[in-house]
Amino acid sequence: MNIEDKIPINMGLLGHIDSGKTEIAKCLSEIISTAGIDAHPQSKERGITIDLGFTSFMLNNYLVTLVDAPGHADLIKISASSLEIIDLALMVIDINKGPQIQTGEHLIMIDSLGITDIVVLLNKTDLFEGNIKDQIKKTRKFFATTSFGSNVPIYPVSAKEGTGFEELKKGLLEIIKDLTIKRDYKGDIIIPIDHHFIIKGRGAVITGTLVSGKLSINQQLTILPINSTTRVKNIQIFHQNVESARAGHRVGINLKNIEIKNIFRGCYATDNVNAFDISRIFEIVGEKTDLFKHETKFGTQLHVTIGMDTTIGKIYPFKELDGKKLKSSIKAHENGFKAILILNERTLIRKGRNIMLLSRLDLPPNTLRILGSAKLTRTYDAPPLFYKYKIKKGKIDNLDHPQGIICTGLAQSIEGARKIVGRELESPFSQVIDTFGTKGAVIIGIEDKTLNIQRNEQVVLKELRSFRLKFH
C-alpha cells in the first residue's frame, strides 16, 4: 500500500515539562519529518522541546502522525497551536509526580477546542517504586474531576527502557478504529502552515496538515494573509513523493514563485480566499472554564489562539440591554459571556472553524492561565458603540415641602436639573418629577409612600451613556 493510501490519524503529544513526551515520540516513531524531534537548534541547547515536532508510525492501515508539543509553561501558546490539526491527544504524565500544572492547562485547552478523545500515558515506570495499579486508580480519580471522566484509557510505559509500547500500540489501534473522524475531502483546500524553509536546488517548501480538501501537483494556491499566489511543484508525505494528498495528511509542498521569507506560522495555503475572515475586531460568545478563578475586567489583555497563530489583544465583556452593549466584566463564578476582542493586528480566522482559545499568559505559570474558549459571531471594521452607567448621588433635603420630596446634589444648576427630569432613580425612589428653585434641586417621587424616609438619605441616579473605544 502506498503511503498516500494509508488512513491518516493525527495525535497530539501533550503534558507537563519533563514528563517524557519527546522520548515517547522516539519510541513510537518510525519516520521523522524535516521538522522532527527537537529539530530546532535551541531545543538541543536547552534540552527541552521548544517547537512542534512531527514524526509518524504505521498501525496496520493507519498512518499516525505524532505532534510533539512543548510542555514548558512559557511555550504554552506553541502547544495550543497544535490543537488545530490533531484528532486525539496522548496526555503524558510522569507516574512519579502525577498530574501537574501544565497537565491541567493542556487538558483545558484540549477540552475547550472540542477534542474529546484522549489516551493517558503514565511514563517513567522504571523509576516508580510504588504499586502501578494503585497509581492508575489515583489517575482515574483525577480524571473523574474532568470532562473526560474516569474511564479514560491509561497505559503505563517507560520510554527509557522501551517497555509498555507493544500494549500501547495494540490499544491505540483499537481506539483509532472506534474514532469517528469526519474528513472534508471535497471542500476547500485549507492548510495551516507550521514550518517553511528553502531546500537547495528545489526552492521554497512549506509543511502543514490538510484540514480539508484534496491537493494535487500543479494546484494553484494562495498564501494568506500575505496574498501571494503560487503553484504546487511537488508533494511529499513523510519524504515520499506523491501525486496527491487529502484531508488529514501532513504534507511537505514544494512551491513555485514564492518569497518564503514572507511566510510565518499563522499563514494558510488555500484555493479559496473567501473561506476566511480577516479582522482585528471580533464579537465573540465565550465559555469560561470553571477552574479559571480570576475576574476578567473590561479591557483586560489576553493571548488569543486562532488556528496555529497566537496574538495579543484586549477583551471588552458586555451585557446586552435593549440591544445595547453595556460595559461589564466576567466574574470568577460566571461561565458564559459575550465580549468584543480587539487584537493588536489583523488576524485570519476560518469561517468553517470560528473557535479560539483565550489565555492570560501574563499570570504566574504556577496558576491556571486558560480562561476558556470562544466562537466568533461577527467582525467589525471599527469598534462598536458601548454603554456604561454614570452614577450621580444626591440626598434628601426636605421631606415635608408642599410640592413633594426635595433632593439636592443630583444636579448643580437649573440647566442640569432640567436635563434629568423624567429620569428613573434607584429604589426606593421612582423618578425625577420636576426642578425646584434655581440651584439644581429637584422634586423626586417615591415607590411606596408608606416607607420611612429620612432627611439626608442617599438618592442614586444611574444615567446610561454611550462611548467608543480608542482604536489605533
N, C-alpha and C positions, 0 to 999 in steps of 0.2 A: 504493500500500500504506500502510495506517495504521501509525503508529509502534509500536502495541502488537502488530502482526503481524510486525514485524522480529524476527529471531533475536538475542536479547541475548548479548553477549560482554563480559566484564569484564576489563580489562587493568590490571595494576599498573605504575606508572612508579617504578622504584627506582634507587638509585645514590648515590655519594658526593656530598657537598655541592659545589655549583658545577659539576657535570658537565653542567648544562643541561636538567634534566628538565622544568622548567616551560616553557622556551622551546620544547621539543619538543612539549609539550602544546598550546601556542598554534599551532604549525604544523599539527598534525593535526586540531585540534578545529573543529567546525562549530557546536556548540551548547554554551553554557556554563550550568551549573546555578546555582542560588542559592548553593550552596557551591562556587563555581567556582575559577578560577585565582587563587591567593593572595588569596582573598576576606577573610581575617582581617585586621583593621586593622594588627596588628603585623607582618604579612608585608610590607606596604608600607613601614612604618617601618624595619624591619631589613634589607629587601632579600633575605630568604630565605623559603622555604616553611616555615611552622610548623604547618600543619594539613593534613588531607586535602582535596584539591581534586578536583572531579568535572566532567568535560566529556565530550562524545561526538562521534562522527562516523559516517557511513554507509559501509559497504563492501558494495555490492550488496544482498543481503537481510539483512545483519547490522547491528545497532545496537551499535556498540562504545563502551563506557564506559571512559574513562581515569581511573584513580585515582592522582592525583599525590601521592606520599608524601614527607615531608621527608627530606633527606639528612644534616642536621646530627646529629652524634653525640649531642647532648643530647636529641634528639627521636626517638630510635630506637623508643621504645615506641609513638609515634603511627604510625610506619611499620609496625610489627608488627601494629597493629590493622587495616591494610588487607588482610592476608592472609586474613581471614575470608571475604572476598567476591570474590576475584579468581580467574579461570580460568587465566590465564597471566601472565607477567611480562615487561615490557620493561626490561632492565638497561642503564642508560645509563652509558657510560664516556667520560671525556674522553680523546680519542685522543692528546693531548699528554702526559698523565700516566700513562695506563694504569690498571689496577685499583688501588684504594686501600683503606684500612681498612674504610670503610663499604660498599664494594663487596663485600668478603668477608663482612661481617656480614649484609648483605641476602641474599646467596646462601645463607648457612647458614640464615637464617630461612625462606626460600622452600623449601629442601630439607627442613628439619625439619618443616614443616607440610604436606608432601605435594604441593607444587606442582611438577610435573615438566616443564612446558613453559616455556621462556624464549626470548626473542629479544634479541640483543645489539645495541645501537646505539653506534657509535663516533662521538661528537659532536665538533664544533669542528674539522672538517676544513679550514675556511677559515684556521685558524691553524697548520695542520700543515705542516712543511717537508720531512718525510721521505717515504718510499715507503709509500703506503697499503696496498698488497698485503703488504708486509713486516710492517706493523703488524697486519694481520689474522692473519698467520701467528703472530705473537707472542701475540696474544689467544687463538688456538686452543690454543697450548701451555699457557697459563694455565688455560683451561677443561678441558684434559685432566687436570688435577690435581683437578678437582671431580667431583661425581656427575653433572654434566650432560654431560661429555665434550667432545671437540674438535670435534664436528660441529654445534655449536650454530649457528643462523642468525645471521649477522653482517652488519650494514648500516652503511656509513659515511654520515654525514649532517652537514650544517651547519644548525643551527637559525637561526643569524644570517642566512645567505644563502638559506635555504629550499631547499637542494639535497639530493637523495637521497631525497626523500619520496615521489615517484611510484613509484620502485622499491620503497621500503619498503612502501607500501600494497599493491602487487601481491604482494609476498612475504607480507605479513600475511594477505591473502585466502586464499592457498594454504595457509598454516599453519592458519588457522582452519577451513578446510574439512576438514582432516585431524584436527582435535581430536575426542577422544571425551569429551563432557561429558554426564554423567547428571543431568538435572534432575528433581526430585521434584515434579511438578505436582499430584499427588493427596494429598500428605502435609499435615501441619500447616502452617499459616501461621507462618513464622518470619522476622522482620525485625530484624536488628541495627540499632539506631538510631545514625546517625552525626552528625546535626545536628537541632536543634529550635529553633523560633522562632515569633513571632507575626506574622501579616500583618494589617494594619489592615483592618477590615471583613470579614475571613474567620475570624480566630481562630487557634487552635493548629495548627501544621504540624510534622510530623516527616519526615525523609528517611532513606532506607535502601535496602538491596538485599534483595529477596525471595530467601532462600536455599532456601526450599521453599514449596509450596502455591500457591494461586490466591486473589487478593484482589479483592473486588468492593465497589462502593458499598453502604452500609448494613451492611457486615460489622461484627459486634461483635468487639472486640479487647480484650485485657488487656495493660497495660504492666507488665512485670516488671523489677526486683523490687519496684516500688512498689505493685503490686497495684491499679492503677487501671483500671476498666473504661470503655471509650469506644466510639464508633461512627464509621465512616468516612463523612464528608460528601462528599469529593471526592478523586479520584486524578489525579495528573499524572505523565507520563513526559517529562522534559525539557521542561516548560512546556506540553505538550499534554494537554488533558483526555481521560481515557479512562474507559470503563465498568469495566474490569478490568485486572489485571496478573498475571503469573505468575512462577514461579521464574526467576531470572536478571535480571529487570527492576529497575532502580533507579527508585524512586518517591518522589514527594512526596505526603504524605497529610494532608489537612485533617480534623481530628478534632473531635468534639463533646464538650463537658463534660469537659475535661481541664485540670489545672493544669500548664502547660508548664514552670514553674519547678522542678517536682519531677523532671523527666526529665534524664538525663545519658547521655553515651556509655558504653555498657555495658548500657543497658536494651535490652529486646527487646519488640517488639509481636508478639503471638501469639493464636491462637484455642484453644490447648491449654496450660494452665499445667503440666500433667503431663509435658510434653516436656522439662522442665528439672529439674535438681537445684540446690539452693542449700545451701551449707555453707561453713564456714571450714576444715574439716579433711578433707583428701583423702589417700587412699592411692594412690600412683602407681607405674607401671612406666615408667622413663625410658631414653632413649638419648642418651649424651653425644657431642658431636661430637669427632672426633679432634683438631681444632685448638684445643680449649679445654684449656690446659695447667696449670690451677690445681687443686689438691686442694680438694674441697668437703667441709668438715668438718660434723659433727653440729651443727645449729643455725645454719648459715650463712644470712645474709639474702639473699633473691632478689627479683627482679621477675618476676612471673608474668603472662603474657598469655593470657587466655582469651577467645576471641571478639574483640570490639573493646575490651575492658577490660584494663588492666594494673594490677595491685595488688601490694602488697609483702607478703612473708611470710617464713617461715623453713623450711628443709628439714632433715629428720632422716633421713638414709640409714640403712638397716638391712640385715643379712644374716639369712636365715631359718635357725634352728637348732631342729629338732624342733618346728616350729610356733611358735617364739618369735621375736620381733623383737629381734635382737641389735644394739646400737648400733654404727654403723660410719661410714665416710666414703667419698666417691667419689674414688678415686685418679686422678692425671693420665693413667695408662695404661689405665684402665678405660673401658668403653663402656656396657654395660647396667647398670642399677641399680634398686633398689626404695627407696622413701622415703615418709615422711609429710610432707605440706605443711600448715603451719598459717598461714593468711592473717590479715592484720590485720582483715579484715572479711568478712562473709558474701558469697559471690560466686556468680553464676549460671554454670551450665555446661550446654550442650545434651547430652541423652542420646544423640543421634544423631551428635554430633561431640565426643567427650570428649577432645580433644587440646589441649595447652597448650605454650607456649613458655617456657623458663626462661632468665633472663638475670642477669648480675652487673653491673648498671649502676653499681655503686659503684667498679668498676675503672676505670683511666685509659682515655680514649677512643682512645688510640693502641694499645691492645691489644684482642684479640678478646674480646668480653664475652658472647657467646651460649653458654650451657652446653649446651643441646640441647633436646629435646622430651620430652614425657611424655604418657601416657594415664592417665586416671582409672580405677581398678579398684573403689573403693568410697568412700563418705563416712562420717564419724563425727560423733556429737554431742559426744563428749569424746575427748581424746587416748587412744590405746590404750596398753596396758602395754608398756614396753620392758625390755630386759635388758642388763646390762653385767657384765663381769668385774671383781671386786675381787681384786687380786693381793696375796698375802701371801708374804713371803720369810723363810725360816729358814736354818739352817746345820747341817751335821753336827757333832754334839758328841762322839759316841762310836761307833766302828765295831765295837768288839770286845765289846760288852756281851752277856751270855748271852741276854738277851731279844730282841736284834736291834739294828738301827741306830737310835741315839738322835738326834733332831733337836730343836733349840730355836729359838725365835723365831716359830714359826707361831701360837702362842697364848701369852697372858700369864698364864693361870690354869688350874687344873684344870677349871673350868667351860668355859672356852673350848676347851680341848683335847678335852673330851668332844664338843663340837659338831662338830668336824671329823673325828672318827673315821669311816672309810669313804670320805672324800673322795679323789678322784683327784689325783695330783701330775703335774707336768711331767716328761717323760723326762729322765734315765734311771730316775727313781724311779717307783713304781707307785701307792701309796696310803698313807693314814694307817691303821695297823693297830690301834693302841691308845694309851692315855695312858701316861705314865711319870712317876712321882713326883707331887708336889703343886704344882709351879710352872709348869705349862703345857708341859713337854716331852712329846714323843710318840715312839712307835715307828713307823718307816716301812719300807715294802718297796722292793725294787729289781727292775727288769725283768730284768736279766741279772746273776747273782751272780758272773760271771767278770770283770766290769768293775772297773777300778782306781779305786775311790772314795777321795777324800782327806778327812781331817778339815777342817772349816770350809768344805767345798764347799757352794755355794748350793742350797737346796731351794725350789721355787716351787709354791705352791698357788693355783689360779685358781678363785674362787667366783663362780658366776652369780647375780646379784642383780637383782630387778625394781625398776623405778622408773617414775613417771609424770611427764610434763612439766607444768610450771606453766601454767595456762590462764587468761587474763584476758578 
